[in-house]
Amino acid sequence: MFCCRDYAVDMMTRKAIYRTPPGFSDMVMTSDGKVLTGLHFTDSCKVAEGCRESIERDLPAFRETRRWLDGYFGGCEPNFAPPYRVDGLTPFRKDIIDAMLRIPFGKTVTYGDIAAKIAKKRGVKKMSAQAVGGAVGWNPICIIIPCHRVIGANGALVGYGGGIRNKVALLRHERHIYEERA
């Protein structure tokens, strides 16, 4: 079991650190007190600095996220998602998140693959893989919304807000679990 310490940034946002197994950076969970609103590796550019330690809290959103992460890092493909909310969704970002949620566990797709599917869905000839990359990188809830499964052309491991080291470790972890099940 991995431990979690609770932090409060202000009266509205709660933060908690999730201790990952060796080979991964620890993670920061954020919540509005009701649902998960963010999940990032601690070395991500999206993690706010200067969190002050606060009274330990056992928020249901953190409890469910911990349970999901414990299962995931413990070698299982979780069959549920903790309650979460993605703020700031545009129709384009929603399409990208929906596409990421359809990527099978242990598999990858390219930014270009997603761009082609979104272009077809929207009835346009072509869509920029770079625009898709921007929306994938914007994802506020990593792993659960599996942005790490999106790779560059020809299998290149490019662009991951949580660090390429974590992306590589996540893909190896999933590939190992996937191959053991097969």
C-alpha positions in Angstrom: 0.0 0.0 0.0 1.3 3.4 -0.9 0.8 6.4 1.5 -0.7 9.7 0.9 -0.3 13.0 2.7 -3.0 15.7 2.5 -2.2 19.3 1.5 -4.5 22.3 1.2 -3.7 25.1 -1.3 -6.7 27.3 -0.4 -10.2 26.8 0.9 -11.4 25.3 -2.4 -8.6 23.1 -3.6 -7.2 20.1 -1.7 -4.0 18.4 -2.7 -2.6 15.1 -1.7 0.7 13.3 -2.5 0.4 9.7 -3.7 3.6 7.7 -3.1 4.2 5.6 -6.2 6.4 2.4 -6.4 10.1 2.7 -7.3 10.6 3.7 -11.0 7.9 6.4 -11.0 7.8 9.9 -9.7 5.2 10.5 -6.9 1.9 12.0 -7.9 -0.2 15.0 -6.8 -4.0 14.6 -6.6 -6.2 17.6 -6.4 -9.9 17.9 -5.5 -12.6 20.4 -4.9 -13.5 18.4 -1.9 -16.0 16.3 -3.8 -14.3 14.8 -6.9 -10.8 14.4 -8.3 -9.9 17.5 -10.4 -6.3 16.8 -11.2 -3.7 14.0 -11.2 -0.1 14.8 -12.1 3.4 13.5 -11.5 5.2 15.7 -9.0 7.8 16.7 -11.5 5.1 17.9 -14.0 5.0 21.5 -15.0 1.4 21.6 -13.9 2.0 20.9 -10.2 1.8 24.1 -8.2 4.8 24.8 -6.0 4.7 25.9 -2.4 2.0 23.6 -1.0 1.5 24.0 2.7 0.9 20.9 4.8 -2.5 20.8 6.4 -4.6 18.6 8.6 -4.8 15.0 7.3 -8.1 14.5 5.4 -9.6 11.4 4.0 -11.6 12.8 1.1 -13.7 10.2 -0.7 -12.2 11.4 -4.0 -8.7 10.8 -2.8 -9.6 7.4 -1.2 -11.1 6.2 -4.6 -8.1 7.6 -6.5 -5.7 5.8 -4.1 -7.7 2.6 -4.6 -7.5 3.0 -8.4 -3.8 3.8 -8.3 -3.0 1.0 -5.9 -4.7 -1.5 -8.3 -3.0 0.0 -11.3 0.5 0.0 -9.8 -0.2 -3.3 -8.1 -0.4 -5.0 -11.6 -4.2 -4.8 -12.3 -6.2 -3.0 -14.9 -8.7 -1.1 -12.8 -12.3 -1.8 -13.8 -13.6 1.5 -12.4 -12.7 5.1 -12.4 -12.7 7.4 -9.4 -15.2 10.2 -9.5 -13.5 13.1 -11.5 -14.4 16.3 -13.3 -12.5 17.9 -16.1 -12.8 21.7 -16.1 -12.2 23.9 -19.1 -13.3 21.4 -21.7 -13.8 22.7 -25.2 -15.5 20.5 -27.8 -12.1 19.8 -29.3 -10.6 18.8 -25.9 -13.6 16.6 -25.1 -13.1 14.8 -28.4 -9.4 14.2 -27.6 -10.2 13.0 -24.1 -12.9 10.7 -25.4 -10.3 9.3 -27.9 -7.8 8.7 -25.2 -10.3 6.9 -23.0 -10.9 4.5 -25.9 -7.2 3.4 -26.1 -7.0 -0.1 -24.8 -4.9 -0.9 -21.8 -1.4 -1.8 -22.8 -1.8 -0.4 -26.3 -0.7 2.9 -27.9 -1.9 5.2 -30.7 -0.2 8.1 -32.5 -1.2 11.8 -32.4 -1.8 11.4 -36.1 -4.2 8.4 -35.6 -6.3 10.5 -33.2 -6.1 13.5 -35.6 -7.4 11.3 -38.5 -10.3 10.0 -36.4 -11.3 13.4 -35.2 -11.1 14.8 -38.7 -13.4 12.0 -40.0 -15.8 12.6 -37.1 -16.0 16.3 -37.8 -16.2 15.8 -41.6 -13.0 17.7 -42.4 -10.2 16.6 -44.7 -7.3 16.9 -42.2 -6.6 17.8 -38.7 -3.2 18.8 -37.2 -1.5 16.2 -35.1 0.2 19.1 -33.3 -3.2 20.4 -32.3 -4.0 17.0 -30.9 -0.7 17.0 -29.1 -1.6 20.3 -27.4 -4.9 18.9 -26.2 -3.4 15.6 -25.1 -0.8 17.6 -23.1 -3.5 19.7 -21.5 -5.1 16.6 -19.9 -5.5 17.4 -16.2 -5.9 13.7 -15.0 -3.0 11.6 -16.2 -3.0 7.8 -16.2 -6.8 7.6 -15.5 -7.3 9.5 -18.8 -4.4 7.7 -20.5 -2.5 10.4 -22.3 0.7 8.3 -21.8 -0.7 5.9 -24.4 -0.4 8.6 -27.2 2.9 8.5 -29.0 4.6 10.2 -31.9 4.8 8.9 -35.5 6.8 5.7 -35.9 6.6 4.9 -32.2 8.5 8.0 -31.0 8.0 8.7 -27.3 7.6 12.5 -27.5 6.0 15.0 -25.3 4.7 14.0 -21.9 4.0 16.6 -19.2 4.9 14.1 -16.4 8.3 13.5 -18.0 9.4 11.0 -20.6 10.9 8.8 -17.9 7.4 8.3 -16.4 5.9 7.8 -19.8 8.3 5.0 -20.6 7.8 3.4 -17.2 4.0 3.5 -17.5 4.1 1.9 -21.0 6.5 -0.8 -19.8 4.3 -1.4 -16.7 1.1 -1.8 -18.9 2.9 -3.9 -21.5 4.1 -6.3 -18.8 0.6 -6.6 -17.3 -1.0 -7.0 -20.8 1.5 -9.7 -21.8 1.0 -11.6 -18.5 -2.8 -11.7 -19.2 -2.4 -13.0 -22.7 
